[in-house]
Amino acid sequence: MKIEIRTNVYLPEIPSVIEVKAGTTLRDVLSVITPQLIDPDTGNMRSDQDIWGIRLNEDPFSLLRDGLNTLMRTGDIVELSLIIMAGG
């Protein structure tokens, strides 16, 4: 099944669509498209992941009932937004 990936910045290493198998979770998808967000030892989000906003079908990651264990479905859209902080 195809999962669409949207970002607010162009990063050539992040594909716009990936093909996954049934039973794939959001954790699996993030591990493929942005492995720096997932701790390979624990499978949890890294503590410094707060520079990325993550949404699944417009729902913020933090509101997903199953979190990283959310099963992907055909046509899902994962949105990655780089949170850019201005400083001075």
VEXLUMZA-293490 format. One line per 10 residues: number of its first residue (from 1); for each residue x, y, z of N, C-alpha, C, O. Coordinates in nm, 4 decimals, always signed. Each point is the difference from the previous one (the first is absolute). Last residue first. Layout:
NUM> X/Y/Z/X/Y/Z/X/Y/Z/X/Y/Z  ...
# end
This chain:
88> +1.7428/+3.5830/+1.7945/+0.0619/+0.1295/-0.0265/+0.0957/+0.0405/+0.1061/+0.0601/+0.1071/-0.0086  -0.3935/-0.5229/-0.2615/+0.0677/+0.0511/+0.1180/+0.0649/+0.1331/-0.0297/+0.0090/+0.0431/-0.1149  -0.4005/-0.4442/-0.0644/+0.0777/+0.1207/-0.0286/+0.0631/+0.0493/+0.1299/-0.0613/-0.0061/+0.1066  -0.1087/-0.4997/-0.2846/-0.0007/+0.1013/+0.1061/+0.0854/+0.1189/-0.0421/+0.1142/-0.0159/-0.0429  -0.3920/-0.4170/-0.1991/+0.1112/+0.0929/-0.0123/-0.0160/+0.1099/+0.1051/-0.0993/+0.0726/+0.0018  -0.0671/-0.5959/-0.1117/-0.0373/+0.1164/+0.0798/+0.1217/+0.0926/+0.0049/+0.1012/-0.0301/+0.0633  -0.2769/-0.3544/-0.4242/+0.1169/+0.0475/+0.0725/-0.0405/+0.1270/+0.0719/-0.0443/+0.0961/-0.0630  -0.2761/-0.5014/-0.0937/+0.0223/+0.1436/-0.0073/+0.1213/+0.0341/+0.0851/+0.0014/-0.0216/+0.1212  -0.2773/-0.4162/-0.3703/+0.1146/+0.0371/+0.0822/+0.0249/+0.1493/-0.0189/+0.0253/+0.0460/-0.1113  -0.4425/-0.4357/+0.0204/+0.0525/+0.1346/-0.0192/+0.1127/+0.0256/+0.0990/-0.0158/-0.0192/+0.1206
78> -0.2715/-0.4118/-0.3661/+0.0862/+0.0383/+0.1114/+0.0584/+0.1370/-0.0333/+0.0641/+0.0175/-0.1036  -0.5091/-0.3202/-0.0684/+0.0930/+0.1086/-0.0281/+0.0754/+0.0325/+0.1278/-0.0598/+0.0367/+0.1012  -0.2440/-0.4816/-0.3380/+0.0382/+0.0854/+0.1131/+0.0998/+0.1058/-0.0453/+0.0763/-0.0202/-0.0945  -0.2641/-0.3445/-0.1809/-0.0392/+0.1393/-0.0173/+0.0313/+0.0898/+0.1176/-0.0275/+0.1199/-0.0052  -0.0132/-0.6326/+0.1039/+0.0179/+0.0525/-0.1352/-0.0507/+0.1433/-0.0066/-0.1103/+0.0301/+0.0457  +0.2611/-0.1784/+0.4293/-0.1013/-0.0447/-0.0943/+0.0302/+0.0611/-0.1363/+0.0654/+0.1039/-0.0095  +0.1984/-0.2225/+0.5254/-0.0169/+0.0801/-0.1207/-0.1054/-0.0642/-0.0890/-0.0176/-0.1218/-0.0009  +0.0752/+0.1034/+0.5561/+0.0136/-0.0748/-0.1251/-0.0292/+0.0908/-0.1185/-0.0935/+0.0800/+0.0026  +0.2906/+0.0441/+0.5005/-0.1136/+0.0188/-0.0898/+0.0258/-0.0733/-0.1310/+0.1028/+0.0206/-0.0645  +0.1979/+0.0342/+0.4522/-0.0549/-0.1310/-0.0360/-0.1220/+0.0102/-0.0907/-0.0610/-0.1017/-0.0332
68> +0.2883/+0.4800/+0.2314/+0.0866/-0.0600/-0.1018/-0.0501/-0.1358/-0.0471/+0.0403/-0.0478/-0.1060  -0.4108/+0.2835/+0.3574/+0.1331/+0.0592/-0.0150/+0.0788/-0.0624/-0.1145/-0.0512/-0.0139/-0.1111  -0.4197/-0.0594/+0.2696/+0.1012/-0.1057/+0.0051/+0.1415/+0.0515/-0.0234/+0.0939/-0.0792/-0.0083  -0.4648/+0.3860/+0.0157/-0.0262/-0.0923/+0.1113/+0.1091/-0.1057/+0.0139/+0.0426/-0.0319/+0.1110  +0.0307/+0.5288/-0.3073/-0.0303/-0.1333/-0.0522/-0.0140/-0.0986/+0.1154/+0.0916/-0.0141/+0.0810  +0.0396/+0.4870/-0.0497/-0.1399/-0.0341/+0.0226/-0.0396/-0.1379/-0.0535/-0.1144/-0.0424/+0.0168  +0.5567/+0.2473/-0.0648/-0.0269/-0.0094/+0.1438/-0.1451/-0.0393/+0.0310/-0.0288/-0.0445/+0.1110  +0.1814/+0.1317/-0.5637/+0.0518/-0.1264/+0.0536/-0.0401/-0.0181/+0.1462/-0.0376/-0.1099/+0.0408  -0.2732/+0.4166/-0.3498/+0.1329/+0.0068/+0.0616/+0.0385/-0.1351/+0.0612/-0.0832/-0.0703/+0.0573  -0.2476/+0.1139/-0.4796/-0.0046/-0.0106/+0.1453/+0.1410/+0.0074/+0.0572/+0.0880/-0.0740/-0.0439
58> -0.1933/+0.0731/-0.4343/-0.0295/+0.1286/+0.0637/-0.0127/-0.0061/+0.1516/-0.0201/+0.1037/+0.0633  +0.1629/-0.4851/-0.3211/-0.1327/+0.0387/-0.0496/-0.0534/+0.1220/+0.0748/-0.1161/+0.0037/+0.0405  +0.5159/-0.1094/+0.1843/-0.0483/-0.1102/-0.0820/-0.1431/+0.0355/-0.0394/-0.0881/+0.0093/+0.0855  +0.5603/+0.2744/+0.0961/-0.1450/-0.0192/-0.0076/-0.0284/-0.1226/-0.0865/+0.0735/-0.0312/-0.0937  +0.3539/+0.3233/+0.3692/-0.0411/-0.1202/-0.0726/-0.1511/-0.0127/+0.0076/-0.0590/+0.0058/+0.1079  +0.5015/+0.3643/-0.0454/-0.1407/-0.0229/+0.0282/-0.0438/-0.1168/-0.0857/+0.0259/-0.0017/-0.1203  +0.4858/+0.1416/+0.3017/-0.0908/-0.0485/-0.1039/-0.1408/-0.0068/+0.0551/-0.0225/-0.0540/+0.1084  +0.3911/+0.1743/+0.1591/+0.0156/+0.0927/-0.1123/-0.0878/-0.0416/-0.1176/-0.0091/+0.0719/-0.0995  +0.0489/-0.3201/+0.5219/-0.0934/+0.1119/+0.0011/+0.0254/+0.1051/-0.1076/-0.0717/+0.1000/-0.0054  +0.3106/-0.5279/+0.1406/-0.0869/-0.0022/-0.1176/-0.0891/+0.1224/-0.0098/-0.0745/+0.0134/-0.0971
48> +0.4231/-0.1885/+0.4279/+0.0223/+0.1246/-0.0737/-0.0893/+0.0108/-0.1233/+0.0269/+0.0809/-0.0888  -0.0236/-0.4677/+0.3815/-0.0381/+0.1153/+0.0816/+0.0175/+0.1323/-0.0738/-0.0631/+0.0991/+0.0367  -0.0593/-0.5632/-0.2922/+0.1154/+0.0571/+0.0685/-0.0431/+0.1257/+0.0746/-0.0972/+0.0649/-0.0384  -0.2411/-0.4742/-0.0573/+0.0477/+0.1251/-0.0578/+0.1217/+0.0463/+0.0808/+0.0047/-0.0145/+0.1221  -0.0766/-0.5063/-0.1135/-0.0758/+0.1196/+0.0365/+0.0536/+0.1212/-0.0744/+0.1066/-0.0050/-0.0612  +0.0783/-0.4470/+0.0645/-0.1132/+0.0107/-0.0910/-0.0886/+0.1195/+0.0292/-0.1031/+0.0184/-0.0647  +0.5380/-0.1896/+0.2704/-0.1275/-0.0073/+0.0712/-0.1213/-0.0024/-0.0926/-0.1067/-0.0472/+0.0391  +0.5609/+0.0578/-0.2108/+0.0075/-0.0904/+0.1153/-0.1356/-0.0182/+0.0685/-0.0336/-0.1102/+0.0435  +0.1094/+0.4144/-0.4168/+0.0029/-0.1399/-0.0426/+0.0041/-0.0990/+0.1160/-0.0384/-0.1158/-0.0166  -0.1921/+0.6115/-0.0225/+0.1142/-0.0603/+0.0680/+0.0029/-0.1486/-0.0357/-0.0943/-0.0721/+0.0327
38> -0.1181/+0.4808/-0.3340/-0.0303/-0.1212/+0.0769/+0.1287/-0.0561/+0.0609/+0.0988/-0.0220/-0.0700  -0.1013/+0.4105/-0.2167/-0.1055/+0.0260/+0.0983/-0.0265/-0.1176/+0.0932/-0.0528/+0.0184/+0.1097  +0.3621/-0.0143/-0.4899/+0.0554/+0.0771/+0.1112/-0.1051/+0.0298/+0.1073/+0.0357/+0.0410/+0.1104  -0.1298/-0.2612/-0.5363/+0.0502/-0.0883/+0.1053/+0.0582/+0.0752/+0.1201/+0.0123/-0.0571/+0.1083  -0.3518/+0.1489/-0.5111/+0.0789/+0.0886/+0.0875/+0.0552/-0.0820/+0.1168/-0.0457/+0.0149/+0.1133  -0.1810/-0.2391/-0.4709/+0.0124/+0.1328/-0.0609/+0.0816/+0.0982/+0.0822/+0.0646/+0.0883/-0.0564  -0.1387/-0.5505/+0.2004/+0.0485/-0.0005/-0.1381/+0.0270/+0.1418/-0.0494/+0.1055/+0.0272/-0.0573  -0.2907/-0.0978/+0.4855/+0.1333/-0.0611/+0.0011/+0.0621/-0.0013/-0.1389/+0.1221/+0.0063/-0.0146  -0.5717/+0.1364/+0.0739/+0.0965/+0.1020/+0.0444/+0.1419/-0.0551/+0.0015/+0.0948/+0.0732/-0.0283  -0.4397/-0.3771/-0.0748/+0.0102/+0.1022/-0.1043/+0.1039/+0.1049/+0.0385/+0.0858/+0.0351/-0.0809
28> -0.1882/-0.3665/+0.3993/+0.0700/-0.0580/-0.1148/+0.0231/+0.1045/-0.1087/+0.1092/+0.0101/-0.0559  -0.3737/+0.1116/+0.4261/+0.1408/-0.0156/+0.0397/+0.0829/-0.0531/-0.1174/+0.1096/+0.0493/-0.0266  -0.5750/-0.0322/-0.0184/+0.0593/+0.1323/-0.0169/+0.1484/-0.0038/+0.0378/+0.0820/+0.0667/-0.0632  -0.2650/-0.5358/-0.0860/-0.0400/+0.1026/+0.0965/+0.0628/+0.1350/-0.0355/+0.0882/+0.0091/-0.0854  -0.2416/-0.4997/-0.1848/+0.1022/+0.1026/+0.0219/-0.0546/+0.1071/+0.0935/-0.1149/+0.0423/-0.0129  -0.1321/-0.4226/-0.1721/+0.0590/-0.0171/+0.1323/+0.1090/+0.0998/+0.0319/+0.0558/-0.0020/+0.1098  -0.1428/-0.1137/-0.6180/-0.1012/-0.0022/+0.1053/+0.0684/-0.0279/+0.1334/+0.0951/-0.0778/+0.0064  +0.2284/+0.2941/-0.3556/-0.0825/-0.1205/+0.0084/-0.1060/+0.0169/+0.1084/+0.0117/+0.0864/+0.0869  +0.2291/+0.3136/-0.4060/+0.0153/-0.0800/+0.1220/-0.0946/-0.1196/-0.0056/-0.0939/-0.0037/-0.0795  +0.3352/+0.4437/-0.2247/-0.0829/-0.1204/-0.0090/+0.0272/-0.0827/+0.1247/+0.1153/-0.0300/+0.0309
18> -0.0716/+0.5881/-0.1306/+0.0675/-0.1274/+0.0259/-0.1036/-0.1117/-0.0093/-0.1193/+0.0209/+0.0221  +0.2091/+0.5377/-0.1771/-0.0889/-0.1160/+0.0136/+0.0859/-0.1204/+0.0347/+0.1095/-0.0172/-0.0535  +0.0972/+0.4325/+0.0197/-0.1361/+0.0542/+0.0051/-0.1053/-0.1111/+0.0139/-0.1133/+0.0260/+0.0406  +0.6422/-0.0284/+0.1565/-0.0814/-0.0237/-0.1203/-0.1395/+0.0610/+0.0147/-0.0451/+0.0263/+0.1115  +0.5352/+0.1092/+0.1025/-0.1352/-0.0357/+0.0424/-0.0867/-0.0160/-0.1249/-0.0233/+0.0970/-0.0721  +0.4787/+0.0425/+0.0435/+0.0008/-0.1353/+0.0560/-0.1380/-0.0436/+0.0509/-0.0183/-0.1166/+0.0351  +0.1167/+0.5619/-0.2174/-0.0006/-0.1048/-0.1028/-0.0039/-0.1416/+0.0555/-0.0429/-0.0917/-0.0700  -0.1708/+0.5479/+0.2590/+0.1149/-0.0818/+0.0391/+0.0024/-0.1192/-0.0944/-0.0896/-0.0843/+0.0053  -0.1901/+0.5830/+0.0669/+0.0463/-0.1023/-0.0940/+0.1247/-0.0663/+0.0553/+0.1018/+0.0655/+0.0222  -0.5267/+0.1470/+0.2627/+0.1324/+0.0331/-0.0532/+0.0413/-0.1117/-0.0953/-0.0410/-0.1149/+0.0159
8> -0.3611/+0.0891/+0.2184/-0.0031/+0.1432/-0.0264/+0.1361/+0.0518/-0.0467/+0.0172/+0.1195/-0.0237  -0.2647/-0.6248/-0.0511/+0.0882/+0.0776/+0.0871/-0.0132/+0.1479/-0.0339/-0.0447/+0.0363/-0.1089  -0.2030/-0.5696/+0.0356/+0.0043/+0.1433/-0.0300/+0.0924/+0.0685/+0.0993/+0.0019/-0.0337/+0.1184  -0.1462/-0.4879/-0.3287/+0.0804/+0.0752/+0.0959/+0.0030/+0.1449/-0.0451/+0.0341/+0.0296/-0.1144  -0.3582/-0.5076/+0.0346/+0.0528/+0.1277/-0.0490/+0.0750/+0.0705/+0.1126/-0.0439/+0.0001/+0.1150  -0.0633/-0.5370/-0.2304/-0.0114/+0.1025/+0.1026/+0.0636/+0.1262/-0.0557/+0.1138/-0.0027/-0.0469  -0.3157/-0.5070/-0.1526/+0.0789/+0.1222/-0.0129/-0.0338/+0.0989/+0.1104/-0.1164/+0.0211/+0.0338  +0.1204/-0.5911/-0.0751/-0.0842/+0.1180/+0.0000/+0.0882/+0.1237/+0.0000/+0.1127/-0.0021/+0.0495
# end
